[in-house]
């Protein structure tokens, strides 16, 4: 397990006490607002890969320890890398950020981001790679990249544009201005805004509901939305048809149809 220089695990991977089908991943550098070091990024990628491949996990919550969700790249570490070699200082984008965002967005189960505090840069990218977001009231978001002379990474040029439209995404990325959880909710970036003390509990409640649902269908929904966002209608229709054919053979679908006809509430096993 990757550890922070403090000696603590860089990411905590735990199971929900109420429903062990829910995995909770916690970025664990609270003293540094969960700024991203190599150790944390390695640990997060390993943890997301672990829960994505674990069939006993049917929903995931991603959150941060302490007062922040994640303030993005640790700039102290980045400055050291710039001093060593500017040409390779941002290799972390391809080595860490891209695989983490891919693992979160392509996990074959729902991922809920419990955004408990400031969410900036790649931290915002990770939150946007989740499927649903719960945010603490009054917290601040920011893209922040242009403030240090960089462009977007961690998928934000796509995820923000798809979520809020090209015009607002361009504004958020160009200006790097802070925006609140309440504004994010109004724009459709987050599902709910609750007091900070309630963020994790609200996210867990949502994840528990998802963990009792048709996991295979959720996985197909995630794939369909990603595919539909960048392809033309004929290809989208073919993709949807193939997905429905795959789901028709699942136990959850067959049982749910029977339950519907029998006027019973379906019970999903996630397969």
KOLTORNU-466734 format. One line per 5 residues: their letters; for each residue y, x, z of C-alpha. Coordinates in Angstrom, 1 decimal, always signed. Example, Ala and Ser with C-alpha at 12.3 -4.5 7.8 and 13.67 -1.06 7.14 Angstrom:
! KOLTORNU-466734
as> -4.5 +12.3 +7.8 ~ -1.1 +13.7 +7.1 $
//
This chain:
! KOLTORNU-466734
xxxxx> +0.0 +0.0 +0.0 ~ +3.4 +1.4 -1.0 ~ +5.7 +1.9 +2.0 ~ +9.4 +2.3 +2.4 ~ +10.7 +5.6 +3.7 $
xxxxx> +11.1 +3.8 +7.0 ~ +7.4 +3.6 +7.3 ~ +7.2 -0.2 +6.8 ~ +5.4 -1.8 +3.9 ~ +7.8 -2.2 +1.0 $
xxxxx> +6.4 -5.7 +0.2 ~ +4.6 -8.0 +2.6 ~ +1.8 -10.1 +1.0 ~ +0.7 -12.9 +3.3 ~ -1.0 -16.3 +3.2 $
xxxxx> +0.7 -19.4 +4.4 ~ -0.7 -20.5 +7.7 ~ -0.7 -24.2 +6.7 ~ -2.2 -23.7 +3.3 ~ -3.9 -20.4 +2.5 $
xxxxx> -3.8 -21.3 -1.2 ~ -0.1 -20.3 -1.0 ~ +0.7 -16.6 -1.1 ~ +4.0 -15.4 +0.3 ~ +5.5 -12.1 -1.1 $
xxxxx> +8.4 -10.7 +0.9 ~ +10.6 -7.9 -0.3 ~ +10.8 -5.8 +2.9 ~ +13.9 -3.5 +3.1 ~ +16.1 -5.7 +5.2 $
xxxxx> +18.3 -2.9 +6.4 ~ +19.3 -2.2 +2.7 ~ +19.4 -5.8 +1.7 ~ +16.1 -5.3 -0.2 ~ +17.7 -2.9 -2.7 $
xxxxx> +15.0 -1.8 -5.2 ~ +13.5 +1.6 -4.8 ~ +10.4 +3.0 -6.7 ~ +8.3 +2.2 -3.6 ~ +9.4 -1.4 -3.5 $
xxxxx> +9.1 -1.9 -7.2 ~ +5.6 -0.4 -7.3 ~ +4.6 -2.6 -4.3 ~ +6.0 -5.7 -5.8 ~ +4.3 -5.2 -9.2 $
xxxxx> +1.0 -4.6 -7.4 ~ +1.4 -7.7 -5.2 ~ +2.4 -10.0 -8.0 ~ -0.5 -8.7 -10.1 ~ -2.8 -9.3 -7.2 $
xxxxx> -1.9 -12.9 -6.5 ~ -1.7 -13.7 -10.2 ~ -5.3 -12.7 -10.7 ~ -6.6 -14.3 -7.4 ~ -8.1 -17.7 -8.2 $
xxxxx> -7.9 -18.7 -4.5 ~ -4.1 -18.5 -4.8 ~ -2.6 -21.6 -6.4 ~ +1.1 -21.1 -5.7 ~ +3.3 -18.2 -4.8 $
xxxxx> +6.6 -17.9 -2.8 ~ +8.8 -14.9 -3.4 ~ +11.5 -14.1 -0.8 ~ +13.4 -11.3 +0.9 ~ +13.3 -10.1 +4.5 $
xxxxx> +16.5 -10.3 +6.6 ~ +19.8 -11.5 +5.3 ~ +19.3 -10.9 +1.6 ~ +17.0 -11.9 -1.2 ~ +17.6 -8.7 -3.3 $
xxxxx> +20.8 -6.9 -4.2 ~ +19.2 -5.2 -7.2 ~ +18.7 -1.5 -7.9 ~ +19.2 +1.0 -5.0 ~ +22.2 +2.9 -6.4 $
xxxxx> +21.6 +5.9 -4.2 ~ +18.2 +6.4 -5.8 ~ +19.8 +5.7 -9.2 ~ +22.5 +8.3 -8.6 ~ +19.8 +10.9 -7.8 $
xxxxx> +18.0 +10.0 -11.1 ~ +21.3 +10.3 -13.0 ~ +21.8 +13.8 -11.6 ~ +18.3 +14.9 -12.5 ~ +18.5 +13.5 -16.1 $
xxxxx> +20.7 +10.7 -17.4 ~ +18.4 +10.3 -20.4 ~ +15.5 +9.1 -18.1 ~ +17.5 +7.6 -15.3 ~ +16.9 +4.1 -16.5 $
xxxxx> +13.2 +4.5 -17.4 ~ +12.6 +2.2 -14.4 ~ +13.6 -0.7 -16.7 ~ +10.5 -0.3 -18.8 ~ +8.3 +1.1 -16.0 $
xxxxx> +9.1 -1.4 -13.3 ~ +11.5 -4.3 -14.1 ~ +9.9 -5.4 -17.4 ~ +6.4 -5.5 -16.0 ~ +7.5 -7.3 -12.8 $
xxxxx> +9.4 -10.0 -14.7 ~ +6.5 -10.4 -17.1 ~ +4.0 -10.7 -14.2 ~ +6.1 -13.3 -12.4 ~ +6.8 -15.4 -15.5 $
xxxxx> +3.3 -15.2 -16.9 ~ +1.4 -15.7 -13.6 ~ -1.0 -18.6 -14.3 ~ +0.3 -20.5 -11.3 ~ +3.7 -21.7 -10.1 $
xxxxx> +6.1 -19.2 -8.4 ~ +8.9 -20.5 -6.1 ~ +11.8 -18.2 -5.3 ~ +13.1 -18.7 -1.7 ~ +16.5 -17.2 -2.2 $
xxxxx> +17.6 -16.6 +1.4 ~ +20.7 -14.5 +0.8 ~ +22.6 -12.4 -1.7 ~ +20.9 -12.2 -5.1 ~ +22.3 -9.7 -7.5 $
xxxxx> +21.4 -7.8 -10.6 ~ +17.6 -7.3 -11.0 ~ +17.2 -9.4 -7.9 ~ +18.7 -12.3 -9.9 ~ +16.4 -11.4 -12.8 $
xxxxx> +13.3 -11.7 -10.5 ~ +14.5 -15.0 -9.1 ~ +15.0 -16.3 -12.7 ~ +11.5 -15.2 -13.6 ~ +10.2 -17.6 -10.9 $
xxxxx> +9.5 -21.2 -12.0 ~ +11.6 -22.9 -9.3 ~ +14.3 -21.8 -6.9 ~ +15.4 -22.8 -3.5 ~ +18.7 -21.3 -2.4 $
xxxxx> +20.6 -20.9 +0.9 ~ +23.9 -22.7 +1.0 ~ +26.9 -20.5 +0.5 ~ +25.0 -17.5 -0.7 ~ +26.4 -15.4 -3.5 $
xxxxx> +24.8 -14.6 -6.8 ~ +26.1 -12.1 -9.4 ~ +24.8 -10.3 -12.5 ~ +26.9 -7.1 -11.6 ~ +25.7 -4.9 -14.4 $
xxxxx> +29.0 -4.4 -16.3 ~ +30.6 -3.5 -13.0 ~ +28.7 -0.2 -13.2 ~ +28.9 +0.1 -17.0 ~ +25.5 -1.4 -17.9 $
xxxxx> +24.2 -4.4 -19.7 ~ +21.7 -6.9 -18.5 ~ +18.0 -6.1 -17.8 ~ +15.1 -7.8 -16.0 ~ +15.2 -10.5 -18.6 $
xxxxx> +18.5 -12.0 -17.7 ~ +20.0 -12.0 -21.2 ~ +17.2 -14.5 -22.1 ~ +16.6 -16.4 -18.8 ~ +20.3 -17.1 -18.1 $
xxxxx> +21.0 -18.1 -21.7 ~ +18.0 -20.5 -21.6 ~ +19.1 -21.9 -18.2 ~ +22.8 -22.3 -18.6 ~ +23.5 -21.9 -22.3 $
xxxxx> +24.8 -18.9 -24.3 ~ +28.5 -19.5 -23.4 ~ +28.1 -19.5 -19.7 ~ +25.5 -16.8 -19.7 ~ +27.8 -14.5 -21.7 $
xxxxx> +30.6 -15.2 -19.2 ~ +28.4 -14.4 -16.2 ~ +27.1 -11.2 -17.8 ~ +30.5 -10.0 -19.2 ~ +32.6 -10.7 -16.1 $
xxxxx> +30.0 -10.1 -13.4 ~ +31.8 -12.5 -11.1 ~ +30.1 -13.9 -8.1 ~ +29.0 -17.5 -8.1 ~ +27.7 -19.6 -5.2 $
xxxxx> +24.4 -21.4 -4.6 ~ +26.2 -24.7 -5.0 ~ +27.5 -23.7 -8.4 ~ +24.1 -22.5 -9.4 ~ +22.6 -25.8 -8.5 $
xxxxx> +25.3 -27.7 -10.5 ~ +24.4 -25.5 -13.5 ~ +20.7 -26.2 -13.0 ~ +19.7 -22.7 -11.9 ~ +18.3 -23.8 -8.5 $
xxxxx> +16.4 -26.9 -7.5 ~ +17.8 -27.3 -4.0 ~ +20.4 -25.8 -1.8 ~ +19.6 -25.9 +2.0 ~ +20.8 -24.1 +5.1 $
xxxxx> +19.7 -20.5 +5.2 ~ +17.3 -21.2 +8.1 ~ +15.5 -23.8 +6.0 ~ +15.1 -21.9 +2.8 ~ +11.6 -20.5 +3.4 $
xxxxx> +10.3 -23.7 +4.9 ~ +11.6 -25.7 +2.0 ~ +10.1 -23.3 -0.5 ~ +6.8 -23.3 +1.3 ~ +6.7 -27.1 +1.4 $
xxxxx> +7.3 -27.2 -2.4 ~ +4.6 -24.5 -2.9 ~ +2.1 -26.4 -0.8 ~ +2.6 -29.5 -3.0 ~ +2.1 -27.4 -6.1 $
xxxxx> -1.0 -25.8 -4.7 ~ -2.7 -29.2 -4.6 ~ -1.9 -29.8 -8.2 ~ -3.6 -29.2 -11.6 ~ -3.2 -25.4 -11.6 $
xxxxx> -4.6 -25.0 -15.2 ~ -2.1 -27.5 -16.5 ~ +0.7 -25.7 -14.7 ~ -0.2 -22.5 -16.3 ~ -0.2 -24.2 -19.7 $
xxxxx> +3.2 -25.7 -19.0 ~ +4.6 -22.3 -18.2 ~ +3.2 -20.8 -21.4 ~ +4.4 -23.8 -23.4 ~ +8.0 -23.6 -22.2 $
xxxxx> +8.2 -19.9 -22.9 ~ +6.8 -20.4 -26.4 ~ +8.9 -23.5 -27.1 ~ +12.1 -21.7 -26.2 ~ +11.8 -19.2 -29.0 $
xxxxx> +9.7 -20.8 -31.8 ~ +10.3 -23.5 -34.4 ~ +8.9 -27.1 -34.0 ~ +5.8 -26.8 -36.2 ~ +4.6 -23.8 -34.2 $
xxxxx> +5.5 -25.5 -31.0 ~ +3.5 -28.6 -31.9 ~ +0.4 -26.4 -32.8 ~ +0.8 -24.6 -29.6 ~ +0.9 -27.8 -27.6 $
xxxxx> -2.1 -29.2 -29.4 ~ -4.2 -26.1 -28.7 ~ -3.2 -26.3 -25.0 ~ -4.1 -29.9 -24.7 ~ -7.5 -29.2 -26.3 $
xxxxx> -8.1 -26.4 -23.6 ~ -7.1 -28.7 -20.8 ~ -9.2 -31.6 -22.1 ~ -12.3 -29.6 -21.0 ~ -11.1 -28.9 -17.5 $
xxxxx> -12.7 -30.6 -14.5 ~ -9.3 -31.6 -13.2 ~ -8.4 -33.5 -16.3 ~ -11.7 -35.3 -16.6 ~ -11.7 -36.2 -12.9 $
xxxxx> -8.1 -37.3 -13.0 ~ -8.7 -39.7 -15.9 ~ -11.6 -41.2 -14.0 ~ -9.5 -41.5 -10.8 ~ -6.7 -43.2 -12.8 $
xxxxx> -9.1 -45.8 -14.3 ~ -10.5 -46.4 -10.8 ~ -6.9 -46.8 -9.4 ~ -7.4 -43.8 -7.1 ~ -5.1 -40.9 -6.4 $
xxxxx> -6.5 -37.8 -8.2 ~ -7.5 -34.7 -6.2 ~ -7.1 -31.5 -8.2 ~ -9.3 -28.5 -7.6 ~ -7.2 -26.2 -9.8 $
x> -9.8 -25.7 -12.5 $
//
